[in-house]
Amino acid sequence: MRLVIAGASLAGLRAAQAARRAGHEGTIVMIGAEPHLPYTRPPLSKELLQGSQEIEDSALPVDELDVQWRLGTPATGLDPTSKRVRLADGGEAEYDRLIIATGCRARSWNGPGAQLAGVHTLRTLEDAITLRAALPTTRRLLIIGAGFIGCEVAASARSRGVEVTLADIAAHPLLPFGPALGERWARMHRDHGVDLRLGAGIESLHSDGHDQHHDARVARATLTDGSTVEADTVLLALGSVLNTEWLTGTGLELDPAVACDATLTSSHDPNILAAGDIASVPAALAGGARVRVEHWTTAAEHGQLAGRNALLEHHERAAHTSPPYFWSDQYDAKIQALGCPALADRTELIELSPTGEKLVAACVRGRHVVGLVAVSAARRLAFYRRQLQAPPLLAELKAALAQEGGSLGEPVGAAI
Ligand SMILES: Cc1cc2nc3c(=O)[nH]c(=O)nc-3n(C[C@H](O)[C@H](O)[C@H](O)COP(=O)(O)OP(=O)(O)OC[C@H]3O[C@@H](n4cnc5c(N)ncnc54)[C@H](O)[C@@H]3O)c2cc1C
């Protein structure tokens, strides 16, 4: 049996490793758009930028993995009828089973001044190397987008003494965690000296001279609220775009990610599975609706499951059931989330340490808890992970917490 994996990053690598561990002895072809062997992305906005980790430390161990690497060769098309993946070098890869793990790329912005030198995005190792090289000579860094990557880069740049302006069109940073915690994130960045501009997106970028000059460098930005910001380096942290172009016209259901059932099998073709950021998969916490998560742990879990499931017939395949888990490190705060906080309609504080820097908040939709956000409370996660296997009622979660006693402090149970 010939297994082809498109996307040679975390999910793709874990799929190949799992298939071999499950005893697959046939060919595995690993198609990667990037020229590199797989590497891990979380340090790109944290340790690598802070200077506490080197480039080679982000490599994911591939050990003696027996695969045919087709690196630097993006898949450009797919014919599910003849079971062939077309490659950018004109070649093809024939498969019996295909795992799609082509993930996302950074969302670009093509407004005035986007072409100026000193304007960055951050998704790949090259992006991180270029941004890191720019920091020592950066006086003022402007970050557009106060999502996770924007906030992490703000914290990393502040740790190196760079002046940072962080702007977002939203009313608070880290939008998926809801407005109730927003004031906390805003205060955290301001307390670390970040000039936080909320309700203001990017309008245009300008150089000191002629913006059309081929090596003109960014010097300031105009935001949508009319204000201007001096900046010699700009990071556009505007979210991500799915790498699905090569799948258009193939008949695969895209919602816009690759629509799968709980076994990560494409809703259209049992010979095709998807894993990681590109997969849209039914989740119990979403009432069985398909959700897509861009989290490291989910991509790794998906990859492992897809690698095993691809060797089986559809009816034999296992379902992915564990709730999404996410972490983000900013300054001295470890932010962790379980489940689907973005689906909540309100947030309630359920544990708070006496000094206030540690907390757990329940993300509630109707009467059910669909997610949890913890700040610097890592040892509380095991308890909450058990509770979140299916969406509990908020009252049930509070009862379980009262019985367990909590350990951060008194359960609060008040709206934030
Ligand atoms: C800077 C940064 C920091 C992060 N920090 C965290 C964190 O702290 N915690 C957390 O939980 N998550 C974090 N994440 C998210 C996490 O890294 C992703 O969820 C994870 O990388 C997803 O893995 P993946 O294999 O599904 O996709 P990707 O890592 O996006 O890999 C997809 C691969 O497919 C390749 N590809 C694209 N198109 C094609 C094609 N046509 N043919 C062949 N190959 C193709 C791409 O080049 C890429 O190498 C971070 C992400 C970034 C960018």
The ligand as an SDF file (V2000), in Angstrom:
LIG
                    3D

 53 58  0  0  0  0  0  0  0  0999 V2000
    4.7610   31.5130   14.9400 C   0  0  0  0  0  0  0  0  0  0  0  0
    3.8060   30.4410   15.4230 C   0  0  0  0  0  0  0  0  0  0  0  0
    3.7080   30.1490   16.7580 C   0  0  0  0  0  0  0  0  0  0  0  0
    2.8280   29.1740   17.2170 C   0  0  0  0  0  0  0  0  0  0  0  0
    2.7290   28.9340   18.5580 N   0  0  0  0  0  0  0  0  0  0  0  0
    1.8480   27.9980   18.9980 C   0  0  0  0  0  0  0  0  0  0  0  0
    1.7190   27.7480   20.4000 C   0  0  0  0  0  0  0  0  0  0  0  0
    2.3810   28.3660   21.2330 O   0  0  0  0  0  0  0  0  0  0  0  0
    0.8230   26.8040   20.7880 N   0  0  0  0  0  0  0  0  0  0  0  0
    0.0500   26.1010   19.9040 C   0  0  0  0  0  0  0  0  0  0  0  0
   -0.7680   25.2580   20.3210 O   0  0  0  0  0  0  0  0  0  0  0  0
    0.1660   26.3220   18.5740 N   0  0  0  0  0  0  0  0  0  0  0  0
    1.0390   27.2500   18.0930 C   0  0  0  0  0  0  0  0  0  0  0  0
    1.1520   27.4730   16.7540 N   0  0  0  0  0  0  0  0  0  0  0  0
    0.3090   26.6980   15.8210 C   0  0  0  0  0  0  0  0  0  0  0  0
    0.9770   25.3760   15.3990 C   0  0  0  0  0  0  0  0  0  0  0  0
    2.3170   25.5880   15.0600 O   0  0  0  0  0  0  0  0  0  0  0  0
    0.1960   24.8010   14.2400 C   0  0  0  0  0  0  0  0  0  0  0  0
   -1.0780   24.4430   14.7340 O   0  0  0  0  0  0  0  0  0  0  0  0
    0.9040   23.6060   13.6030 C   0  0  0  0  0  0  0  0  0  0  0  0
    2.1010   24.0030   12.9850 O   0  0  0  0  0  0  0  0  0  0  0  0
    0.0100   22.9570   12.5470 C   0  0  0  0  0  0  0  0  0  0  0  0
    0.6990   21.9220   11.9510 O   0  0  0  0  0  0  0  0  0  0  0  0
    0.2690   21.3760   10.5050 P   0  0  0  0  0  0  0  0  0  0  0  0
    1.2640   20.3120   10.1810 O   0  0  0  0  0  0  0  0  0  0  0  0
   -1.1790   21.0790   10.4860 O   0  0  0  0  0  0  0  0  0  0  0  0
    0.4220   22.6330    9.5140 O   0  0  0  0  0  0  0  0  0  0  0  0
    1.6620   23.5320    9.1700 P   0  0  0  0  0  0  0  0  0  0  0  0
    2.6210   23.5950   10.3030 O   0  0  0  0  0  0  0  0  0  0  0  0
    1.0950   24.8140    8.6350 O   0  0  0  0  0  0  0  0  0  0  0  0
    2.3970   22.7520    7.9870 O   0  0  0  0  0  0  0  0  0  0  0  0
    1.8630   22.6120    6.7210 C   0  0  0  0  0  0  0  0  0  0  0  0
    3.0170   22.3310    5.7870 C   0  0  0  0  0  0  0  0  0  0  0  0
    2.4990   22.0610    4.4950 O   0  0  0  0  0  0  0  0  0  0  0  0
    3.2540   22.7640    3.5490 C   0  0  0  0  0  0  0  0  0  0  0  0
    2.4410   22.9720    2.3440 N   0  0  0  0  0  0  0  0  0  0  0  0
    1.5750   23.9670    2.0840 C   0  0  0  0  0  0  0  0  0  0  0  0
    1.0370   23.8190    0.8600 N   0  0  0  0  0  0  0  0  0  0  0  0
    1.5830   22.6950    0.3510 C   0  0  0  0  0  0  0  0  0  0  0  0
    1.4200   22.0070   -0.8830 C   0  0  0  0  0  0  0  0  0  0  0  0
    0.5790   22.4480   -1.8120 N   0  0  0  0  0  0  0  0  0  0  0  0
    2.1500   20.8930   -1.0760 N   0  0  0  0  0  0  0  0  0  0  0  0
    3.0150   20.4220   -0.1270 C   0  0  0  0  0  0  0  0  0  0  0  0
    3.2010   21.0520    1.0520 N   0  0  0  0  0  0  0  0  0  0  0  0
    2.4800   22.1570    1.2840 C   0  0  0  0  0  0  0  0  0  0  0  0
    3.6330   24.0330    4.2410 C   0  0  0  0  0  0  0  0  0  0  0  0
    4.7310   24.6480    3.6030 O   0  0  0  0  0  0  0  0  0  0  0  0
    3.9530   23.5220    5.6400 C   0  0  0  0  0  0  0  0  0  0  0  0
    5.2840   23.1210    5.7470 O   0  0  0  0  0  0  0  0  0  0  0  0
    2.0270   28.4560   16.2660 C   0  0  0  0  0  0  0  0  0  0  0  0
    2.1270   28.7550   14.9100 C   0  0  0  0  0  0  0  0  0  0  0  0
    3.0080   29.7290   14.4750 C   0  0  0  0  0  0  0  0  0  0  0  0
    3.0950   30.0370   12.9920 C   0  0  0  0  0  0  0  0  0  0  0  0
  1  2  1  0
  2  3  1  0
  2 52  2  0
  3  4  2  0
  4  5  1  0
  4 50  1  0
  5  6  2  0
  6  7  1  0
  6 13  1  0
  7  8  2  0
  7  9  1  0
  9 10  1  0
 10 11  2  0
 10 12  1  0
 12 13  2  0
 13 14  1  0
 14 15  1  0
 14 50  1  0
 15 16  1  0
 16 17  1  0
 16 18  1  0
 18 19  1  0
 18 20  1  0
 20 21  1  0
 20 22  1  0
 22 23  1  0
 23 24  1  0
 24 25  2  0
 24 26  1  0
 24 27  1  0
 27 28  1  0
 28 29  2  0
 28 30  1  0
 28 31  1  0
 31 32  1  0
 32 33  1  0
 33 34  1  0
 33 48  1  0
 34 35  1  0
 35 36  1  0
 35 46  1  0
 36 37  1  0
 36 45  1  0
 37 38  2  0
 38 39  1  0
 39 40  1  0
 39 45  2  0
 40 41  1  0
 40 42  2  0
 42 43  1  0
 43 44  2  0
 44 45  1  0
 46 47  1  0
 46 48  1  0
 48 49  1  0
 50 51  2  0
 51 52  1  0
 52 53  1  0
M  END
$$$$
